[in-house]
Each structure stands twice: as structure tokens, then as C-alpha cells.
């Protein structure tokens, strides 16, 4: 586990140094957005299709999204309570509150989850990260998280369920999963050349995603640490703890159980930075929350893994 995370840390550090010393913030953000567009629209859908097409489909395709949804909703509920109390005591602005709610509730379950699970449990475990993200995290993010962010942003916007659903249904990775399920059930043979192309595209996902995390990290004002401290407790400690109880209650076991707990322990989702910018929340606080939780996760994830072992 330590060797795996150290290799990820070095790639992330390379991305952060590349941003800091070679290209600067604006160029790094442009590169990161370009990488994200390629991964989201081409490489990740290919990985989804290939993984689900070749996977053994079982009850985990239902139980893992349910476990993820219950974990996220429970953590989101606790975060709403905590940050509503802090706002009432005038310790938070609405834009800060929106960032902290997103940062506490939604983890980096794809960009960090896929490489962690695949390195620990093999490529078969990638499907668990995809179930966790695309069948639970992403729908909840757009149906609940994004509307909260929109309402707390500077323009007090409204994001309707119809708007959120339209965004979800346009996500290429989701269609990659659905197509993979259909082809898997039908046992439809794919030409060897197609499988080879899917393999090549899939192989690009992990290094690009890990490097992209580094490009997204930026040093923000350290005095904001007291605001991020509740995020650390909620995201890195409460979330995996809730995952344990929920997963046990739903009778998950083996690799699937370990995978869902590790996914619950992932640091703040990098996409939350984009949502903060989109809805005019506190972007610097969002970047700082991602930075702190990501760095601390290199300590907390091994602890969770060794506890599971």
C-alpha cells in the first residue's frame, strides 16, 4: 500500500511542480481542463466499457451503489448540520459553506479511487470504483450537491432536477457502463481490434487522472485551515466509518467490502473545484480543502487499508 501511494504521490507532486514552476496557474488550468475533457469523453468511457464488458456481473452492481448512496447522504446530512451551526454563529459565509459541504460529502472516488483499487486488488476491482462513482456519487452530486452549491453561490442560482438529470444523462462514462452491461449480458463478441483499442485508451486513464490531481492543487491561505478541519473529520474519518456499518448491514464482503470502505475514505473530489468556480463559491477555500485532504489521505488511506487487512 505504501509503495502504491508513494508512486501516486510522486506523480501528483510532479503535476503540482509542473503547475508551479513550468507553466503557471492559468496554463496549468487549461491543460488540466483539456485532460479532463479527453478522459471524461473518450478514455474513461473506454475504460467503463472494457471493464464492465469483461467483468463478472453480480449483486455488487446493485449493493455498492446503494452503499455509496447511503454513505454520501449520511455524510452530507452531518455536514449540513455542522456547517449550518457554524453559519448561524457567523463563522462562515454562504460561499464558504457551499464549498465545505461539497468538500465533506463527495470524494475523489474515480481519479484516485480507480488507481488505488486496481493497484491493491487488480483490474477486476475497477468495476467497484465505477459502480461507486457513476451509479451513486455522480447522480447525488448533480441532483443534491450542485443545487446546494448553486443556491449558496454569489448569484443564488437555481438548478432544477430536470437540469441535473439532463447533465447526468449526457455523461459519456455512464453510457460506457450501460453499453458494457448490455454487451456483457448478451455475451456479444467484440472484434480483437476493438478490444485492443479499448485497452490502449483504458491504459491512459490512471496516469492522466493522477497527474491532473497535481495540476489542480494550489497552495491557498493557511489561515483557512480551521475551516477545513471539519472537512477532514467528516470526509477522511466519518465517511469510511459510516461505510463500514452500511456495507456490513448490506452483507458486502471480501474485496467488494474493502473497496467500498476505501472509496468512502477518499479525499475531496477534484470536481468540487470546478463546481465552486461555476457557482461562484470560495474557490481558494475549495482548492485548499482538496490540497489538505489529498495530502492527509496518504496517511489515512494506509490506516484504513491495514485495518481492513
Steps between C-alpha positions, in 0.01 A plus 500: 500500500777744595689439174182548298408825672857626484501453123169687477638774724804546275282530189270747678805694623632510143170652387509756782862595423420518129223746586717702736831527315447418132170627367330711767147486634305609192679268258484212750125551535464495121703179475301342784170589336621351170607181677167480680310544172698219336465269799130570554396473136733234360739313728272447804202382289739253334613379843137469614401302191801269514479443876128423515504299177770267636384501865302240687169671572354418841297658781774758563371699202198580719644483853806720449301794355251461786781496757658803334172691485418437866855595605499822298153605613586429865827695477322780315239516776767529769681768300180702463449488877860600578528783250151635566600534865823677406313732265249590771791597723620724215819299457429425133381688195250326268771454234729334755216284627427373149864404444529322834181298446623379161851433632371293792249291308650406164825308463754458223366151435599483133818703455662347810263210561565315174882495530489409870252214458661363184847502655382331820246250369566473125313631197186306594453747789473795260133414454439576868634854458282547191190372682576729795553808288274484196205317656496692831747786552441678169117490513496623863756770421286645220158439655583622853854642526496730198160657586631575850812660350289700253274633777792601723703659219535871439216508245263281706419290194246220475589162353184299441483117513430510126824692441695257718352195331586640158864541608515145639353341188757676280800351684690268260642272776147415611415389148823300496377310806153442354643378168742274685214348702294435185790341312594296807147365549463422129850347496554689175849443358707809424769498229854462631597838353222672698612334823859607427395863447294491821805364683720779366252773592436342841872499576511878470236566767697441820822697425306791351257513793777487760703769321185712467454495878843659534411767245190585707684547828599848604623646825234718653492712811599279794279697738204322342607176668252544784220500239633184337544310828134386511539383138793281606295340777192449284666382177802304618363352822120509525432398140702173509359421844146537369598287200600215731164488676301539179703243305472248783128563522468425128716186536785610278813293549840425357658735249172682439476585871859627515455697179189682618665597832807636321276693262325650801840610632607684183592870530293786364387471138703713256179577309383702802751768394324533164161523670634766735612706201179437305272613783732775631580344835829550688739350242817545709338317792394220266856462369635500855252230610604281206869556578475425873275194474704357212827534691350357819346211308851364443499439876136406557455263203780264615347504849161402359656233278701344783192499720310317225786252459 
